[in-house]
Amino acid sequence: MGNAVEELAHFIAGTPWDAIPKAVREHAKLVVLDTVGVILAGSVQPEVAGVRARLTTTGGHGATIYAPGAPASDPRTAAFLNGLAGRSIELCEGHRYVSCQGAVQALPTALAGAESLRRSGRETLAALIFGYEVAARIGAGLTARPLAHQNGQAPLLGAVGAGARVRGLNGDQTSLALRIGAILVLTPAYTNAVAGATALNVAGGMSGFAGILAPELALAGVAAQPNAIEEAFARLVGDGFRPEAVTEELGRRWEITRNYFRLRACCNPIYSALDALEAILAEHAPLPESIVRVDVATYRFAANMRDPDPINYFAAKYSLPHAAAALILRGNAGYHAFTEEAVRDPEIAALRRRITVREDPALNASVPRLKPARVTVTFTDGRQVTRLRESARGDFQDPYREDEVRAKFRELARVALSPAAVTRVEELVDRLDELEHLSDLAGALTL
């Protein structure tokens, strides 16, 4: 194994809780709250409920599936199902500088592993923090292929890191678990998103499964080659790997604090365009029928999300015309703007066809530091109003406030839980580092 990845493995295994700065711990609790809310809302999606019903018929115990009325299950299945649910509604957080949705792929492992092993809330939180380190740092080293989605790739190793930490593996055992995890890395493509292929979310769920499995394989004596991670990411699922990125400011820069949250239930690259459109709507308060057309110019990656007729709710999350039409007609692009009912809404469907999206090559120059979009709205009276947004709100220049993230959690959790349970879960996550057993949090889901 290369020196950089070996150093990372020993860091996540040997760094004590007290070495994690307090600000990092507090931010990590907000990440837990946000991600649990996303998992709960995602758990009621029809395909997620269908998978859950099929995978739990044979029984199991040890870990909680975060879904209303769900039975207990074995840790691997629980981690898989919770990861699948969290990925399904496109509201999970992500890393600002690396293509990495670390929490939704590592937290299910931390939750299931900690509950089954009767670990504390503090140990659960540490597992997430260190798993996030692995996900973001391996992701920073990876040169991804153009079509590759991050589900089940670098964040899968983050889940393995979380599983190794909560399992109590030492540095050498963690190194082995991560190298075994490199064999389990998946090959999801972004084309799944625009095609409405919810199989993309299965890849995210598999991170949780691998996060529980790989540490057990390491303890059982399964062997892995020394350079498994470098080979997998440089030659098999990626086009290069820079080991120096793995240890840059290790122990001084905590990756979970470099994340962003999402309040819109759609792909993050189209946020800038929605921000620009929202500014125009707020300033002019037009009636929808007064809008003749909306023209969006944006950078190359976001410009691909232009389908005016998404096939289902999942494809709609990658359709800028749908997100913009929902914003105009419903006033927001949150969870309820991307249901099957919203996709079939004739008013939204008609407005989608008045929204065009194109690539502006001049806007590509600032990517990935910025993710710009320029929106022009043409009105029936002939006026045209244009707004440019260089980067989306919620990103590093203009992060969402904590109260906004908490409001998002309450809205999403209410999809699956009673008001009393929502309040109780929020209270328990706020003092997660004080809980003697993680099962206290899992028990609140039944209120």
C-alpha positions in Angstrom: 0.0 0.0 0.0 1.3 3.5 -0.8 2.6 5.6 2.0 -0.1 8.3 1.7 -3.0 5.9 2.0 -1.3 4.0 4.7 -0.8 7.2 6.7 -4.5 8.0 6.2 -5.5 4.5 7.5 -3.5 4.9 10.7 -4.8 8.4 11.2 -8.4 7.3 11.2 -7.7 4.3 13.4 -5.5 6.0 15.9 -6.7 9.6 16.3 -8.5 10.0 19.6 -11.9 11.7 20.0 -10.3 14.6 22.0 -8.1 15.4 19.0 -11.1 16.4 16.9 -11.8 20.1 17.4 -15.1 21.0 19.1 -16.2 23.0 16.1 -15.7 20.0 13.8 -17.8 17.8 16.2 -20.6 20.4 16.3 -20.7 20.7 12.5 -20.7 16.9 12.2 -23.9 16.8 14.3 -25.6 19.1 11.9 -24.5 16.9 9.1 -26.0 13.9 10.9 -29.3 15.7 11.4 -29.5 16.8 7.8 -28.6 13.3 6.5 -31.1 11.5 8.8 -33.9 13.8 7.6 -33.0 13.0 4.0 -32.9 9.2 4.7 -36.3 9.4 6.4 -38.0 11.2 3.5 -36.3 9.0 1.0 -37.5 5.9 2.8 -41.1 6.4 1.5 -40.2 6.4 -2.2 -42.0 3.5 -3.9 -38.9 1.8 -5.2 -37.1 2.2 -1.8 -40.1 0.7 0.0 -40.2 -2.1 -2.5 -36.6 -3.0 -2.1 -37.0 -2.9 1.7 -39.9 -5.3 1.6 -38.0 -7.8 -0.5 -34.8 -7.7 1.5 -36.3 -8.0 5.0 -38.7 -10.9 4.4 -36.2 -13.4 5.8 -35.7 -11.4 9.0 -32.6 -10.2 10.8 -31.6 -8.2 13.8 -29.0 -5.8 15.2 -29.7 -2.6 13.3 -32.5 -0.2 12.6 -33.9 0.7 9.2 -34.7 4.4 9.2 -38.2 4.1 7.8 -41.7 4.1 9.3 -42.8 0.6 10.5 -39.7 -1.1 9.2 -38.5 -4.2 10.9 -35.0 -4.6 12.4 -32.4 -6.1 10.1 -28.8 -7.2 10.0 -26.3 -4.3 9.9 -25.3 -4.8 6.2 -28.9 -4.7 5.0 -29.8 -1.8 7.2 -26.8 0.2 6.0 -27.7 -0.6 2.4 -31.3 0.4 2.7 -30.6 3.6 4.6 -28.0 4.6 2.1 -30.4 3.8 -0.8 -33.1 5.9 0.8 -30.8 8.8 1.5 -29.6 8.9 -2.1 -33.1 8.7 -3.7 -34.4 12.2 -3.3 -31.2 14.2 -4.3 -31.2 16.3 -1.1 -28.0 14.9 0.6 -25.1 17.1 1.4 -21.8 17.1 -0.6 -18.2 18.3 -0.5 -17.5 21.8 -1.9 -14.2 20.9 -3.6 -14.5 17.2 -4.4 -17.2 15.2 -6.2 -18.2 13.4 -3.0 -21.5 13.0 -1.2 -19.7 11.7 1.9 -22.3 11.6 4.6 -25.1 9.8 2.9 -22.7 7.0 2.0 -20.7 6.8 5.3 -23.4 7.6 7.9 -25.5 4.5 7.2 -22.5 2.4 8.0 -21.7 4.4 11.2 -25.3 4.1 12.4 -25.8 0.4 11.6 -22.4 -0.6 12.9 -22.6 1.5 16.1 -26.1 0.2 16.9 -25.3 -3.5 16.4 -22.0 -3.2 18.4 -23.7 -1.1 21.1 -21.3 1.8 20.5 -21.9 5.3 21.9 -23.1 8.3 20.1 -19.6 9.7 20.4 -18.1 6.7 18.6 -20.8 7.0 15.9 -20.0 10.6 15.3 -16.3 9.8 15.2 -16.9 7.1 12.6 -18.7 9.6 10.4 -16.0 12.3 10.8 -13.2 9.9 9.9 -15.2 8.1 7.2 -15.7 11.5 5.6 -12.0 12.1 5.8 -11.4 9.0 3.7 -14.1 9.7 1.2 -13.1 13.3 0.5 -9.3 12.6 0.5 -9.5 9.6 -1.8 -11.8 11.6 -3.9 -9.4 14.5 -4.1 -6.7 12.1 -5.3 -8.9 10.6 -8.0 -9.0 11.8 -11.6 -12.5 10.7 -12.4 -13.7 9.6 -15.8 -16.1 12.0 -17.5 -19.2 9.8 -17.1 -18.4 8.4 -13.7 -20.8 9.4 -10.9 -19.2 9.4 -7.4 -21.8 6.9 -5.9 -20.0 3.8 -4.8 -16.6 5.1 -5.7 -14.4 7.2 -3.3 -17.3 7.5 -0.8 -17.5 3.7 -0.7 -14.1 3.7 0.8 -15.3 6.5 3.2 -18.0 4.1 4.3 -15.3 1.4 4.8 -13.3 3.9 6.9 -16.4 4.6 9.0 -17.0 0.9 9.5 -13.4 0.2 10.4 -13.4 3.0 13.0 -16.7 2.0 14.6 -15.5 -1.6 14.6 -12.4 -0.6 16.5 -9.8 -1.8 13.9 -6.2 -0.8 14.4 -4.2 0.9 11.7 -3.0 -2.2 9.9 -6.5 -3.7 9.9 -8.0 -0.5 8.7 -5.4 -0.4 5.9 -6.4 -3.9 4.9 -10.2 -3.1 5.0 -9.7 -0.1 2.7 -7.7 -2.2 0.3 -10.4 -4.8 0.3 -12.9 -2.0 -0.3 -11.1 -1.0 -3.5 -12.2 -4.4 -4.9 -15.8 -3.5 -4.2 -15.8 -0.1 -5.9 -18.7 0.3 -8.5 -19.1 1.9 -11.9 -22.2 4.1 -11.9 -22.6 6.7 -14.8 -24.1 10.1 -14.8 -26.2 9.0 -17.8 -28.4 7.1 -15.2 -29.5 10.4 -13.8 -30.9 12.0 -16.9 -32.4 8.6 -17.9 -34.4 8.5 -14.6 -32.6 5.2 -13.7 -32.9 4.9 -9.9 -30.3 2.2 -10.1 -27.9 5.0 -9.6 -29.0 5.2 -6.0 -28.4 1.5 -5.4 -24.7 2.3 -6.0 -24.9 4.8 -3.1 -26.6 2.2 -0.9 -23.9 -0.3 -1.7 -21.4 1.9 0.0 -23.2 1.2 3.3 -23.2 -2.5 2.6 -19.5 -2.5 1.8 -18.7 -0.3 4.8 -20.0 -3.1 7.1 -18.6 -5.9 5.0 -15.0 -4.9 4.3 -13.9 -4.6 8.0 -15.3 -8.1 8.7 -13.5 -9.5 5.7 -10.3 -7.9 7.0 -10.8 -9.4 10.5 -11.5 -12.8 8.9 -8.1 -12.9 7.2 -9.0 -12.0 3.6 -5.9 -10.7 1.8 -5.6 -7.7 -0.5 -2.8 -6.5 -2.7 -0.6 -3.6 -1.4 -1.5 -1.1 -4.1 -5.2 -2.0 -4.5 -6.5 1.5 -4.0 -3.9 3.2 -6.3 -4.5 0.6 -9.0 -8.3 0.8 -8.8 -8.5 4.5 -9.0 -5.7 5.2 -11.4 -6.3 2.4 -13.9 -9.6 0.7 -13.4 -12.4 3.1 -12.4 -10.5 6.3 -12.8 -7.9 7.9 -15.1 -5.3 8.8 -12.5 -4.5 9.0 -8.8 -2.5 11.6 -6.9 -1.5 10.2 -3.5 -0.2 13.6 -2.3 -3.8 14.9 -2.2 -4.7 12.2 0.4 -2.5 13.6 3.2 -2.6 17.3 2.4 -3.1 19.1 5.8 -4.2 15.8 7.4 -5.2 16.4 11.0 -5.3 20.1 10.4 -8.0 20.4 7.8 -11.2 18.5 8.5 -13.1 17.6 5.4 -16.6 17.4 6.9 -16.4 21.1 7.6 -15.8 21.8 3.9 -19.2 20.5 2.8 -22.3 22.2 1.5 -26.0 21.5 2.3 -28.8 21.4 -0.2 -32.3 22.8 0.2 -33.5 22.0 -3.3 -34.3 18.4 -4.3 -32.3 18.6 -7.6 -28.7 18.2 -8.8 -26.4 20.8 -7.3 -24.9 22.1 -10.7 -28.2 23.7 -11.6 -28.5 25.6 -8.4 -26.9 28.8 -9.7 -29.4 29.0 -12.5 -32.3 28.6 -10.0 -30.7 31.3 -7.8 -30.6 33.7 -10.7 -34.2 32.9 -11.7 -35.3 33.3 -8.1 -33.8 36.7 -7.9 -35.7 37.8 -11.0 -39.0 36.4 -9.6 -38.4 38.1 -6.3 -37.7 41.5 -7.8 -40.5 41.5 -10.4 -43.2 39.1 -9.0 -44.5 38.2 -12.4 -47.6 36.1 -13.0 -46.5 32.8 -14.7 -48.6 33.6 -17.7 -46.6 36.8 -18.3 -43.5 34.8 -18.9 -42.9 34.1 -22.6 -39.7 32.2 -22.2 -36.7 31.6 -19.9 -33.2 31.3 -21.4 -30.4 29.7 -19.4 -26.8 29.9 -20.3 -24.5 27.9 -18.1 -21.3 25.8 -18.0 -20.9 22.5 -19.9 -21.8 20.0 -17.2 -25.0 21.8 -16.0 -26.1 22.5 -19.6 -26.5 18.7 -20.1 -29.5 18.8 -17.7 -31.9 20.3 -20.3 -34.5 17.6 -20.9 -38.0 19.3 -21.0 -39.8 15.9 -20.7 -38.2 14.0 -17.8 -39.5 10.4 -17.7 -40.0 10.2 -13.9 -39.5 12.0 -10.6 -35.8 11.0 -10.6 -35.0 12.3 -14.0 -36.8 15.5 -13.1 -34.1 16.2 -10.5 -31.6 16.5 -13.4 -33.9 18.6 -15.6 -33.3 22.3 -15.3 -36.5 23.1 -17.2 -38.5 21.1 -14.7 -36.8 22.7 -11.7 -37.2 26.2 -13.1 -40.9 25.6 -14.0 -41.6 24.3 -10.5 -39.9 27.3 -9.0 -42.1 29.7 -11.1 -45.4 27.9 -10.5 -44.9 26.6 -7.0 -42.5 29.0 -5.5 -39.8 26.5 -4.6 -37.8 23.5 -5.9 -37.9 21.5 -2.7 -38.9 17.9 -2.0 -42.5 18.3 -3.1 -41.6 19.8 -6.5 -40.1 16.5 -7.7 -42.8 14.0 -7.1 -44.5 12.0 -9.8 -47.5 14.2 -9.4 -45.4 17.3 -10.1 -43.8 15.7 -13.2 -47.2 15.0 -14.6 -48.7 18.4 -13.8 -49.9 19.8 -17.1 -49.0 23.4 -16.1 -45.5 22.5 -15.2 -45.1 20.4 -18.3 -46.3 23.3 -20.5 -43.9 25.8 -18.9 -41.0 23.4 -19.2 -41.2 23.8 -22.9 -40.7 27.6 -22.6 -37.4 27.1 -20.8 -34.2 26.6 -22.9 -30.8 25.6 -21.6 -27.5 26.0 -23.5 -23.8 25.9 -22.8 -21.9 29.2 -22.8 -18.2 28.3 -23.4 -17.1 31.5 -21.7 -18.7 30.3 -18.4 -16.6 27.1 -18.5 -13.4 28.9 -17.6 -14.2 29.4 -13.9 -15.3 25.8 -13.3 -14.9 24.1 -10.8 -14.0 27.0 -8.5 -17.3 28.6 -9.6 -20.5 27.1 -11.1 -22.0 30.0 -13.0 -25.3 30.5 -14.8 -26.9 33.5 -16.6 -30.7 33.6 -16.8 -32.8 35.8 -19.1 -36.6 36.0 -18.6 -38.7 37.5 -21.5 -42.1 38.9 -20.6 -45.2 39.4 -22.7 -44.7 43.1 -22.7 -41.4 42.7 -24.4 -39.1 43.3 -21.4 -36.1 41.1 -20.8 -34.4 40.8 -17.5 -31.1 39.0 -17.0 -29.3 37.9 -13.9 -25.8 36.3 -13.6 -25.0 34.1 -10.6 -21.4 33.0 -10.4 -21.9 30.4 -7.7 -24.9 28.9 -6.0 -26.2 29.9 -2.6 -25.3 27.2 -0.1 -21.8 27.0 -1.5 -18.6 28.5 0.1 -19.4 32.1 -0.8 -22.9 32.1 0.7 -23.6 29.1 2.9 -27.1 28.2 4.2 -27.7 29.2 7.8 -28.1 26.5 10.4 -31.7 27.4 11.0 -32.4 26.7 7.3 -30.8 23.3 7.5 -32.8 22.5 10.7 -36.1 23.6 9.0 -35.2 21.3 6.1 -34.7 18.4 8.5 -38.1 19.0 10.1 -39.9 19.2 6.8 -38.3 16.0 5.5 -38.6 14.0 8.8 -42.3 14.8 8.9 -42.8 12.8 5.7 -42.1 9.7 7.8 -42.4 10.5 11.5 -44.9 12.0 13.9 -44.2 15.6 15.1 -43.2 14.2 18.5 -40.7 11.8 16.9 -39.3 14.6 14.8 -38.7 16.7 17.8 -37.2 13.8 19.8 -34.8 12.8 17.0 -33.6 16.4 16.7 -33.0 16.6 20.4 -31.0 13.4 20.4 -28.8 14.3 17.5 -28.0 17.6 19.2 -26.5 15.7 22.1 -25.3 12.7 20.1 -21.9 12.9 21.6 -23.5 12.4 25.1 -25.5 9.3 24.3 -24.2 6.1 26.0 -25.7 3.9 23.2 -26.6 4.8 19.7 -29.7 2.7 20.0 -31.3 5.6 22.0 -31.5 7.5 18.7 -32.8 4.5 16.8 -35.5 4.0 19.4 -36.9 7.5 18.8 -38.0 6.6 15.3 -40.8 4.5 16.7 -42.5 7.4 18.6 
